[in-house]
Amino acid sequence: MSVIQEPAAQDGDRNDVPLSVAMVFGISGVDPLEWDACAAGKGPFVSHAYLRAVEESGLAGPDIGWRPAHMIVREASGRLVGAAPLYLRDRSTDEFWPDQAWVDGYQASGGRYFPKMVMEIPYTPVTGPRILLRNGAPSGTADALIGTLRSLAHKHGLSSIHVGFPDEEDRARFEAAGWLTRHAVDYEWRNEGYRDFADFTAALSSHRRRVMLWERRKIAASGVRFREVPGSRVAEADVAIFLDLLSDLHLRRGRRQALTMDFVLRLCAVLGDAVTLTFAESGGVAIGALMTVEGDDCLYVRTWGAREEARFVHFETCYYRSIERAIAHGLSRVNGGRGGPHKLERGFLPVLAHACHWFLHTNMRGAVAEGLDLYNAKALAKFAQEQARSPYRQRDGR
């Protein structure tokens, strides 16, 4: 893979340790041990193995508008101390933070919006660190990376840079550097030391507990059965059923189903039993399927497919069984995936997700900032409303 060396640009020269920054056009161009020394403990989706599965399966590549351009930072000794997953994009398809209004505005004013750069994990709307720092990295490593990123955008005329789903630490870094932030509401379940599922439901309001248990009884009485296949035992036939159900759901919702047989098999090969495919079957025929990924004290509910809009099957497969598994494995939380206020009624709580944005031209930045003020006000109001609708018992025990 090609590598481009860039001088490290820093904000305010806050680091006196010499650093060099390089852009690598493919994750295979970075030594896995070096990358993972920076990514360790930061979730499975920023690991070298996951990104390699994404890229080598063709899920993300130049032909479909995802050109890898990862950034790495080395100190003078040559030790890799920082990294970031980056992609050059010539379109905005398959993203979770819509920017079509910005595309239209940019081009209406005679500008060229594409290519743009995104710092995110393709097809993976999971909050996590986007600037990966090795333990003991020089204090100015993140600043050097952000500064060099902007310098590259100026040098090559990139309209904008977008960071999808940064954690709070990275969001604060980008905001301190003058980037704009956009908010959205996602949901996660938190393990408060529950002994089992019954212990969890006892913490709910009486109404939510009754509804949840009624939904589970409906599924039990329906004859639907569940089959879990750990990643090490996933076969092509399992993946074919899973992808067929995904495609069916995406077709009904007018969306493109991007996952492929090659990607899922590679993912199972590199992550092993951290991946699970769960099939909901009626009369021996799969009517729903879910992929989950476990890692770093969290169970991630990743991708759901179904033959029809079977609500109770969906709730049981994606939420109730995931909560049961998290309790059994002693995990601290279940990441519920993008959006979905129905998750609140099933024990999940609202959390804020973010995107950060930088624009080459100040007039574009000003126009976007004005629009984001209203957008974020609505998102924060929704977050407050969802917090007030907690499914858990109030202090008086109701």
ROLUM-461648 format. One record per residue (C-alpha): residue number from 1; x, y, z. Coordinates in steps of 0.2 Angstrom, whole numbers, plus 5000, padded with zeros to 4 digits. Each point is the difference from the previous one (the first is absolute). Layout:
<rec k="NUM" c1="X" c2="Y" c3="Z"/>
...
***
This chain:
<rec k="1" c1="5000" c2="5000" c3="5000"/>
<rec k="2" c1="5006" c2="5018" c3="4996"/>
<rec k="3" c1="5006" c2="5011" c3="5015"/>
<rec k="4" c1="5001" c2="5019" c3="4999"/>
<rec k="5" c1="5010" c2="5008" c3="5014"/>
<rec k="6" c1="4995" c2="5017" c3="5006"/>
<rec k="7" c1="5008" c2="5013" c3="5012"/>
<rec k="8" c1="4991" c2="5000" c3="5016"/>
<rec k="9" c1="4989" c2="5015" c3="5002"/>
<rec k="10" c1="4995" c2="5005" c3="5018"/>
<rec k="11" c1="4989" c2="5012" c3="5009"/>
<rec k="12" c1="5009" c2="5012" c3="5010"/>
<rec k="13" c1="5016" c2="4990" c3="5000"/>
<rec k="14" c1="4994" c2="4991" c3="5016"/>
<rec k="15" c1="5012" c2="4986" c3="4998"/>
<rec k="16" c1="5019" c2="5001" c3="4999"/>
<rec k="17" c1="5003" c2="4981" c3="4996"/>
<rec k="18" c1="5004" c2="4998" c3="4981"/>
<rec k="19" c1="4986" c2="4991" c3="4991"/>
<rec k="20" c1="4997" c2="4995" c3="4982"/>
<rec k="21" c1="4983" c2="4996" c3="4992"/>
<rec k="22" c1="4997" c2="4989" c3="4985"/>
<rec k="23" c1="4984" c2="4995" c3="4990"/>
<rec k="24" c1="4999" c2="4982" c3="4996"/>
<rec k="25" c1="4988" c2="4995" c3="4986"/>
<rec k="26" c1="4994" c2="4983" c3="5007"/>
<rec k="27" c1="5000" c2="4993" c3="5017"/>
<rec k="28" c1="5011" c2="4985" c3="4994"/>
<rec k="29" c1="5014" c2="5013" c3="4999"/>
<rec k="30" c1="5001" c2="5002" c3="5019"/>
<rec k="31" c1="5007" c2="4986" c3="5010"/>
<rec k="32" c1="4986" c2="4992" c3="5010"/>
<rec k="33" c1="5009" c2="5000" c3="5017"/>
<rec k="34" c1="5004" c2="5019" c3="4998"/>
<rec k="35" c1="4983" c2="5005" c3="4996"/>
<rec k="36" c1="4992" c2="4989" c3="5014"/>
<rec k="37" c1="5013" c2="5007" c3="5012"/>
<rec k="38" c1="4990" c2="5017" c3="4997"/>
<rec k="39" c1="4983" c2="4992" c3="4999"/>
<rec k="40" c1="5001" c2="4988" c3="5015"/>
<rec k="41" c1="4985" c2="5001" c3="5011"/>
<rec k="42" c1="4991" c2="5012" c3="4989"/>
<rec k="43" c1="4987" c2="4988" c3="4993"/>
<rec k="44" c1="5000" c2="4986" c3="4986"/>
<rec k="45" c1="4996" c2="5012" c3="4986"/>
<rec k="46" c1="5016" c2="5010" c3="5000"/>
<rec k="47" c1="5011" c2="4984" c3="5000"/>
<rec k="48" c1="5011" c2="4997" c3="4986"/>
<rec k="49" c1="4991" c2="4983" c3="4997"/>
<rec k="50" c1="4983" c2="5008" c3="4998"/>
<rec k="51" c1="5006" c2="5014" c3="4988"/>
<rec k="52" c1="5009" c2="4987" c3="4990"/>
<rec k="53" c1="4984" c2="4989" c3="4999"/>
<rec k="54" c1="4991" c2="5016" c3="4994"/>
<rec k="55" c1="5013" c2="5005" c3="4987"/>
<rec k="56" c1="5006" c2="4983" c3="4993"/>
<rec k="57" c1="4982" c2="4994" c3="4998"/>
<rec k="58" c1="4996" c2="5015" c3="4989"/>
<rec k="59" c1="4987" c2="5007" c3="5012"/>
<rec k="60" c1="5010" c2="5016" c3="5000"/>
<rec k="61" c1="5011" c2="5004" c3="4985"/>
<rec k="62" c1="5003" c2="5013" c3="4986"/>
<rec k="63" c1="4987" c2="4992" c3="4989"/>
<rec k="64" c1="4986" c2="5003" c3="5012"/>
<rec k="65" c1="5006" c2="5017" c3="5006"/>
<rec k="66" c1="5010" c2="4995" c3="5015"/>
<rec k="67" c1="5019" c2="5003" c3="4997"/>
<rec k="68" c1="5010" c2="4996" c3="5015"/>
<rec k="69" c1="5012" c2="5014" c3="5005"/>
<rec k="70" c1="5004" c2="4996" c3="5018"/>
<rec k="71" c1="5011" c2="5011" c3="5010"/>
<rec k="72" c1="5014" c2="4994" c3="5011"/>
<rec k="73" c1="5012" c2="5010" c3="5012"/>
<rec k="74" c1="5017" c2="4995" c3="5005"/>
<rec k="75" c1="5013" c2="5007" c3="5012"/>
<rec k="76" c1="5018" c2="5003" c3="4995"/>
<rec k="77" c1="5005" c2="4982" c3="5006"/>
<rec k="78" c1="4987" c2="4993" c3="4987"/>
<rec k="79" c1="4988" c2="4994" c3="5013"/>
<rec k="80" c1="4982" c2="5001" c3="4994"/>
<rec k="81" c1="4991" c2="5011" c3="5013"/>
<rec k="82" c1="4984" c2="5005" c3="4992"/>
<rec k="83" c1="4988" c2="4995" c3="4986"/>
<rec k="84" c1="4983" c2="5005" c3="4992"/>
<rec k="85" c1="4989" c2="4990" c3="4988"/>
<rec k="86" c1="4997" c2="5012" c3="4985"/>
<rec k="87" c1="4991" c2="4998" c3="4983"/>
<rec k="88" c1="4999" c2="5012" c3="4985"/>
<rec k="89" c1="4983" c2="5000" c3="4993"/>
<rec k="90" c1="4993" c2="5005" c3="4984"/>
<rec k="91" c1="4982" c2="4997" c3="5005"/>
<rec k="92" c1="4989" c2="5000" c3="5016"/>
<rec k="93" c1="4991" c2="4984" c3="4998"/>
<rec k="94" c1="5001" c2="4987" c3="5015"/>
<rec k="95" c1="5003" c2="5013" c3="5013"/>
<rec k="96" c1="4990" c2="5003" c3="5016"/>
<rec k="97" c1="5002" c2="5019" c3="5001"/>
<rec k="98" c1="4990" c2="5007" c3="4984"/>
<rec k="99" c1="5009" c2="5015" c3="4992"/>
<rec k="100" c1="4990" c2="5002" c3="4984"/>
<rec k="101" c1="4995" c2="5018" c3="5004"/>
<rec k="102" c1="5018" c2="5004" c3="5002"/>
<rec k="103" c1="5004" c2="4992" c3="4984"/>
<rec k="104" c1="4986" c2="5010" c3="4991"/>
<rec k="105" c1="5005" c2="5016" c3="5008"/>
<rec k="106" c1="5019" c2="4998" c3="4996"/>
<rec k="107" c1="4997" c2="4996" c3="4982"/>
<rec k="108" c1="4986" c2="5013" c3="4997"/>
<rec k="109" c1="5013" c2="5013" c3="5005"/>
<rec k="110" c1="5012" c2="4994" c3="4987"/>
<rec k="111" c1="5011" c2="4989" c3="5012"/>
<rec k="112" c1="5005" c2="4982" c3="4999"/>
<rec k="113" c1="4994" c2="4990" c3="5015"/>
<rec k="114" c1="5009" c2="4984" c3="4995"/>
<rec k="115" c1="5012" c2="4992" c3="5005"/>
<rec k="116" c1="4997" c2="5002" c3="5018"/>
<rec k="117" c1="5009" c2="4991" c3="5014"/>
<rec k="118" c1="4992" c2="4990" c3="5014"/>
<rec k="119" c1="5007" c2="4993" c3="5016"/>
<rec k="120" c1="4989" c2="4986" c3="5004"/>
<rec k="121" c1="4998" c2="4981" c3="4999"/>
<rec k="122" c1="4990" c2="4996" c3="4984"/>
<rec k="123" c1="4982" c2="4993" c3="5003"/>
<rec k="124" c1="5003" c2="5000" c3="5019"/>
<rec k="125" c1="4990" c2="5013" c3="5009"/>
<rec k="126" c1="5008" c2="4997" c3="5017"/>
<rec k="127" c1="5007" c2="5013" c3="5011"/>
<rec k="128" c1="5019" c2="4998" c3="5004"/>
<rec k="129" c1="5017" c2="5009" c3="4999"/>
<rec k="130" c1="5004" c2="5006" c3="4983"/>
<rec k="131" c1="5018" c2="5006" c3="5005"/>
<rec k="132" c1="5009" c2="4984" c3="5006"/>
<rec k="133" c1="5014" c2="5004" c3="5012"/>
<rec k="134" c1="5012" c2="4988" c3="5006"/>
<rec k="135" c1="5003" c2="5000" c3="5019"/>
<rec k="136" c1="5014" c2="5012" c3="5004"/>
<rec k="137" c1="4998" c2="5010" c3="4984"/>
<rec k="138" c1="5007" c2="5017" c3="5000"/>
<rec k="139" c1="4987" c2="5013" c3="5006"/>
<rec k="140" c1="4999" c2="5009" c3="4983"/>
<rec k="141" c1="4997" c2="4984" c3="4990"/>
<rec k="142" c1="4981" c2="5004" c3="4998"/>
<rec k="143" c1="5003" c2="5018" c3="4996"/>
<rec k="144" c1="5013" c2="4995" c3="4987"/>
<rec k="145" c1="4988" c2="4989" c3="4991"/>
<rec k="146" c1="4986" c2="5012" c3="5000"/>
<rec k="147" c1="5011" c2="5014" c3="4994"/>
<rec k="148" c1="5008" c2="4989" c3="4986"/>
<rec k="149" c1="4982" c2="4995" c3="4995"/>
<rec k="150" c1="4995" c2="5018" c3="4997"/>
<rec k="151" c1="5017" c2="5004" c3="4991"/>
<rec k="152" c1="4996" c2="4985" c3="4988"/>
<rec k="153" c1="4983" c2="5007" c3="4997"/>
<rec k="154" c1="5007" c2="5017" c3="4995"/>
<rec k="155" c1="5013" c2="4993" c3="4990"/>
<rec k="156" c1="4989" c2="4988" c3="4989"/>
<rec k="157" c1="4984" c2="5011" c3="5000"/>
<rec k="158" c1="4989" c2="4989" c3="5010"/>
<rec k="159" c1="4984" c2="5008" c3="5004"/>
<rec k="160" c1="4997" c2="4993" c3="5017"/>
<rec k="161" c1="5005" c2="4987" c3="5013"/>
<rec k="162" c1="4987" c2="4990" c3="5010"/>
<rec k="163" c1="5003" c2="4990" c3="5015"/>
<rec k="164" c1="4986" c2="4987" c3="5004"/>
<rec k="165" c1="4995" c2="4994" c3="5017"/>
<rec k="166" c1="5016" c2="5006" c3="5010"/>
<rec k="167" c1="5000" c2="4997" c3="5018"/>
<rec k="168" c1="4999" c2="5015" c3="5013"/>
<rec k="169" c1="5018" c2="5002" c3="5001"/>
<rec k="170" c1="5003" c2="5001" c3="4981"/>
<rec k="171" c1="4984" c2="5011" c3="4998"/>
<rec k="172" c1="5008" c2="5012" c3="5013"/>
<rec k="173" c1="5017" c2="5000" c3="4990"/>
<rec k="174" c1="4991" c2="5005" c3="4984"/>
<rec k="175" c1="4989" c2="5013" c3="5008"/>
<rec k="176" c1="5016" c2="5008" c3="5008"/>
<rec k="177" c1="5007" c2="5000" c3="4982"/>
<rec k="178" c1="4985" c2="5010" c3="4994"/>
<rec k="179" c1="4990" c2="4986" c3="4992"/>
<rec k="180" c1="4981" c2="5000" c3="5000"/>
<rec k="181" c1="4991" c2="4986" c3="5009"/>
<rec k="182" c1="4983" c2="4992" c3="4995"/>
<rec k="183" c1="4990" c2="4989" c3="5013"/>
<rec k="184" c1="4988" c2="4986" c3="4999"/>
<rec k="185" c1="4992" c2="4988" c3="5012"/>
<rec k="186" c1="5005" c2="4982" c3="5001"/>
<rec k="187" c1="4996" c2="4987" c3="5013"/>
<rec k="188" c1="5009" c2="4988" c3="5011"/>
<rec k="189" c1="4996" c2="4988" c3="5014"/>
<rec k="190" c1="5010" c2="5000" c3="5016"/>
<rec k="191" c1="5004" c2="4986" c3="5012"/>
<rec k="192" c1="4997" c2="5005" c3="5018"/>
<rec k="193" c1="5007" c2="4984" c3="5007"/>
<rec k="194" c1="4984" c2="4990" c3="4995"/>
<rec k="195" c1="5001" c2="4982" c3="5006"/>
<rec k="196" c1="4988" c2="4994" c3="4985"/>
<rec k="197" c1="4986" c2="5006" c3="4989"/>
<rec k="198" c1="4987" c2="5000" c3="5014"/>
<rec k="199" c1="5011" c2="5011" c3="5011"/>
<rec k="200" c1="5001" c2="5012" c3="4985"/>
<rec k="201" c1="4981" c2="5001" c3="4997"/>
<rec k="202" c1="4998" c2="5002" c3="5019"/>
<rec k="203" c1="5009" c2="5017" c3="4998"/>
<rec k="204" c1="4987" c2="5006" c3="4987"/>
<rec k="205" c1="4984" c2="5009" c3="5003"/>
<rec k="206" c1="4985" c2="4989" c3="5002"/>
<rec k="207" c1="4993" c2="5004" c3="4984"/>
<rec k="208" c1="5015" c2="4997" c3="4990"/>
<rec k="209" c1="5004" c2="4984" c3="5009"/>
<rec k="210" c1="4982" c2="4993" c3="4996"/>
<rec k="211" c1="5002" c2="5005" c3="4981"/>
<rec k="212" c1="5017" c2="4992" c3="4999"/>
<rec k="213" c1="4995" c2="4984" c3="5008"/>
<rec k="214" c1="4984" c2="4999" c3="4989"/>
<rec k="215" c1="5010" c2="5003" c3="4984"/>
<rec k="216" c1="5012" c2="4986" c3="5006"/>
<rec k="217" c1="4985" c2="4988" c3="5003"/>
<rec k="218" c1="4993" c2="5004" c3="4983"/>
<rec k="219" c1="5016" c2="4994" c3="4992"/>
<rec k="220" c1="5001" c2="4985" c3="5011"/>
<rec k="221" c1="4983" c2="4995" c3="4995"/>
<rec k="222" c1="5002" c2="5003" c3="4982"/>
<rec k="223" c1="5012" c2="4986" c3="4997"/>
<rec k="224" c1="5014" c2="5011" c3="4994"/>
<rec k="225" c1="5017" c2="4992" c3="5005"/>
<rec k="226" c1="5017" c2="5007" c3="5000"/>
<rec k="227" c1="5016" c2="4994" c3="4994"/>
<rec k="228" c1="5017" c2="5008" c3="5004"/>
<rec k="229" c1="5015" c2="4997" c3="4990"/>
<rec k="230" c1="5017" c2="5006" c3="5007"/>
<rec k="231" c1="5012" c2="5007" c3="4987"/>
<rec k="232" c1="5012" c2="4985" c3="5000"/>
<rec k="233" c1="4986" c2="4989" c3="4994"/>
<rec k="234" c1="4991" c2="5012" c3="4988"/>
<rec k="235" c1="4999" c2="4991" c3="4983"/>
<rec k="236" c1="4996" c2="5008" c3="4983"/>
<rec k="237" c1="4982" c2="4993" c3="5001"/>
<rec k="238" c1="4998" c2="5010" c3="5016"/>
<rec k="239" c1="5006" c2="5016" c3="4992"/>
<rec k="240" c1="4990" c2="4997" c3="4984"/>
<rec k="241" c1="4984" c2="5000" c3="5011"/>
<rec k="242" c1="5005" c2="5015" c3="5010"/>
<rec k="243" c1="5004" c2="5010" c3="4985"/>
<rec k="244" c1="4984" c2="4995" c3="4992"/>
<rec k="245" c1="4990" c2="5006" c3="5015"/>
<rec k="246" c1="5010" c2="5016" c3="5000"/>
<rec k="247" c1="4997" c2="5003" c3="4982"/>
<rec k="248" c1="4981" c2="4997" c3="5002"/>
<rec k="249" c1="4999" c2="5013" c3="5014"/>
<rec k="250" c1="5011" c2="5013" c3="4991"/>
<rec k="251" c1="4989" c2="4998" c3="4984"/>
<rec k="252" c1="4984" c2="5004" c3="5010"/>
<rec k="253" c1="5008" c2="5015" c3="5007"/>
<rec k="254" c1="5007" c2="5006" c3="4984"/>
<rec k="255" c1="5018" c2="4999" c3="5006"/>
<rec k="256" c1="5016" c2="4991" c3="4992"/>
<rec k="257" c1="5006" c2="4985" c3="5009"/>
<rec k="258" c1="5019" c2="5001" c3="5000"/>
<rec k="259" c1="5006" c2="4985" c3="5010"/>
<rec k="260" c1="5007" c2="4986" c3="4990"/>
<rec k="261" c1="5004" c2="4981" c3="5002"/>
<rec k="262" c1="5019" c2="5004" c3="4999"/>
<rec k="263" c1="4999" c2="5013" c3="5014"/>
<rec k="264" c1="4990" c2="4990" c3="5012"/>
<rec k="265" c1="5011" c2="4984" c3="4998"/>
<rec k="266" c1="5015" c2="5011" c3="5002"/>
<rec k="267" c1="4993" c2="5008" c3="5016"/>
<rec k="268" c1="4996" c2="4983" c3="5007"/>
<rec k="269" c1="5017" c2="4994" c3="4996"/>
<rec k="270" c1="5009" c2="5014" c3="5008"/>
<rec k="271" c1="4989" c2="5004" c3="5015"/>
<rec k="272" c1="4995" c2="4982" c3="5003"/>
<rec k="273" c1="4986" c2="4997" c3="5014"/>
<rec k="274" c1="5000" c2="5019" c3="5003"/>
<rec k="275" c1="4988" c2="4999" c3="4985"/>
<rec k="276" c1="4983" c2="4991" c3="5002"/>
<rec k="277" c1="4986" c2="4998" c3="4987"/>
<rec k="278" c1="4983" c2="4997" c3="5008"/>
<rec k="279" c1="4986" c2="4993" c3="4990"/>
<rec k="280" c1="4982" c2="5001" c3="5005"/>
<rec k="281" c1="4991" c2="4985" c3="4991"/>
<rec k="282" c1="4982" c2="4995" c3="4998"/>
<rec k="283" c1="4996" c2="4983" c3="4994"/>
<rec k="284" c1="5018" c2="4997" c3="4997"/>
<rec k="285" c1="5001" c2="5015" c3="4988"/>
<rec k="286" c1="5010" c2="5016" c3="5005"/>
<rec k="287" c1="4989" c2="5015" c3="5001"/>
<rec k="288" c1="5013" c2="5012" c3="5008"/>
<rec k="289" c1="5019" c2="5001" c3="5003"/>
<rec k="290" c1="5011" c2="5011" c3="5011"/>
<rec k="291" c1="5019" c2="5002" c3="5000"/>
<rec k="292" c1="5008" c2="5005" c3="5016"/>
<rec k="293" c1="5018" c2="5004" c3="5005"/>
<rec k="294" c1="5007" c2="4999" c3="5017"/>
<rec k="295" c1="5015" c2="5010" c3="5006"/>
<rec k="296" c1="5007" c2="5011" c3="5013"/>
<rec k="297" c1="4987" c2="4997" c3="5013"/>
<rec k="298" c1="4985" c2="5003" c3="4987"/>
<rec k="299" c1="4989" c2="4990" c3="4989"/>
<rec k="300" c1="4996" c2="5010" c3="4984"/>
<rec k="301" c1="4984" c2="4996" c3="4992"/>
<rec k="302" c1="5006" c2="5003" c3="4982"/>
<rec k="303" c1="4989" c2="4994" c3="4986"/>
<rec k="304" c1="4982" c2="4994" c3="4999"/>
<rec k="305" c1="4990" c2="4992" c3="4985"/>
<rec k="306" c1="4983" c2="4993" c3="4999"/>
<rec k="307" c1="4987" c2="4993" c3="4988"/>
<rec k="308" c1="4986" c2="5011" c3="5006"/>
<rec k="309" c1="4998" c2="5013" c3="5014"/>
<rec k="310" c1="4998" c2="4988" c3="5014"/>
<rec k="311" c1="5001" c2="5012" c3="5015"/>
<rec k="312" c1="5001" c2="4988" c3="5014"/>
<rec k="313" c1="5012" c2="4989" c3="4991"/>
<rec k="314" c1="5011" c2="5015" c3="4998"/>
<rec k="315" c1="4999" c2="5005" c3="5018"/>
<rec k="316" c1="5004" c2="4983" c3="5006"/>
<rec k="317" c1="5014" c2="4997" c3="4989"/>
<rec k="318" c1="5009" c2="5017" c3="5000"/>
<rec k="319" c1="4996" c2="5006" c3="5018"/>
<rec k="320" c1="4994" c2="4987" c3="5012"/>
<rec k="321" c1="5012" c2="4986" c3="4995"/>
<rec k="322" c1="5014" c2="5013" c3="4999"/>
<rec k="323" c1="4997" c2="5006" c3="5017"/>
<rec k="324" c1="4999" c2="4982" c3="5007"/>
<rec k="325" c1="5017" c2="4996" c3="4991"/>
<rec k="326" c1="5008" c2="5016" c3="5007"/>
<rec k="327" c1="4995" c2="4996" c3="5018"/>
<rec k="328" c1="5006" c2="4982" c3="4998"/>
<rec k="329" c1="5017" c2="5006" c3="4993"/>
<rec k="330" c1="5001" c2="5013" c3="5013"/>
<rec k="331" c1="5001" c2="5014" c3="4987"/>
<rec k="332" c1="4997" c2="5018" c3="5006"/>
<rec k="333" c1="4989" c2="5006" c3="4985"/>
<rec k="334" c1="4991" c2="4995" c3="4984"/>
<rec k="335" c1="5002" c2="5013" c3="4986"/>
<rec k="336" c1="4983" c2="5000" c3="4991"/>
<rec k="337" c1="5006" c2="5007" c3="4983"/>
<rec k="338" c1="4993" c2="5016" c3="4991"/>
<rec k="339" c1="4985" c2="5009" c3="5007"/>
<rec k="340" c1="4983" c2="4991" c3="5004"/>
<rec k="341" c1="4990" c2="5008" c3="5014"/>
<rec k="342" c1="4991" c2="4983" c3="5002"/>
<rec k="343" c1="5016" c2="4994" c3="5008"/>
<rec k="344" c1="4996" c2="5011" c3="5015"/>
<rec k="345" c1="4985" c2="4990" c3="5004"/>
<rec k="346" c1="5011" c2="4985" c3="5001"/>
<rec k="347" c1="5012" c2="5005" c3="5013"/>
<rec k="348" c1="5012" c2="5010" c3="4989"/>
<rec k="349" c1="5005" c2="5018" c3="5005"/>
<rec k="350" c1="5003" c2="5015" c3="4989"/>
<rec k="351" c1="5018" c2="5005" c3="4996"/>
<rec k="352" c1="5007" c2="5014" c3="4989"/>
<rec k="353" c1="5009" c2="4996" c3="4984"/>
<rec k="354" c1="5010" c2="5013" c3="4991"/>
<rec k="355" c1="5009" c2="5004" c3="4984"/>
<rec k="356" c1="5013" c2="5014" c3="4998"/>
<rec k="357" c1="5002" c2="5010" c3="4984"/>
<rec k="358" c1="5013" c2="5012" c3="4993"/>
<rec k="359" c1="4998" c2="5010" c3="4984"/>
<rec k="360" c1="5013" c2="5007" c3="4989"/>
<rec k="361" c1="4991" c2="5017" c3="4996"/>
<rec k="362" c1="4994" c2="5011" c3="5015"/>
<rec k="363" c1="4984" c2="5005" c3="4991"/>
<rec k="364" c1="4995" c2="4982" c3="4999"/>
<rec k="365" c1="5005" c2="4997" c3="5018"/>
<rec k="366" c1="4989" c2="5015" c3="5005"/>
<rec k="367" c1="4985" c2="4994" c3="4990"/>
<rec k="368" c1="5001" c2="4982" c3="5007"/>
<rec k="369" c1="5003" c2="5007" c3="5018"/>
<rec k="370" c1="4984" c2="5010" c3="4999"/>
<rec k="371" c1="4990" c2="4984" c3="4994"/>
<rec k="372" c1="5008" c2="4989" c3="5014"/>
<rec k="373" c1="4994" c2="5012" c3="5013"/>
<rec k="374" c1="4982" c2="4995" c3="4997"/>
<rec k="375" c1="5004" c2="4982" c3="4996"/>
<rec k="376" c1="5009" c2="4998" c3="5016"/>
<rec k="377" c1="4987" c2="5009" c3="5010"/>
<rec k="378" c1="4987" c2="4987" c3="4994"/>
<rec k="379" c1="5012" c2="4986" c3="5004"/>
<rec k="380" c1="5004" c2="5005" c3="5017"/>
<rec k="381" c1="4981" c2="5003" c3="5004"/>
<rec k="382" c1="4996" c2="4983" c3="4994"/>
<rec k="383" c1="5014" c2="4993" c3="5011"/>
<rec k="384" c1="4993" c2="5009" c3="5015"/>
<rec k="385" c1="4982" c2="4993" c3="4996"/>
<rec k="386" c1="5007" c2="4983" c3="4999"/>
<rec k="387" c1="5009" c2="5001" c3="5016"/>
<rec k="388" c1="4984" c2="5005" c3="5008"/>
<rec k="389" c1="4991" c2="4985" c3="4993"/>
<rec k="390" c1="5012" c2="4987" c3="5009"/>
<rec k="391" c1="4992" c2="4983" c3="5001"/>
<rec k="392" c1="5007" c2="4997" c3="5017"/>
<rec k="393" c1="4992" c2="5001" c3="5017"/>
<rec k="394" c1="4998" c2="5017" c3="5008"/>
<rec k="395" c1="5006" c2="5002" c3="5017"/>
<rec k="396" c1="4983" c2="4997" c3="5007"/>
<rec k="397" c1="5001" c2="4982" c3="4992"/>
<rec k="398" c1="4987" c2="5003" c3="4986"/>
***
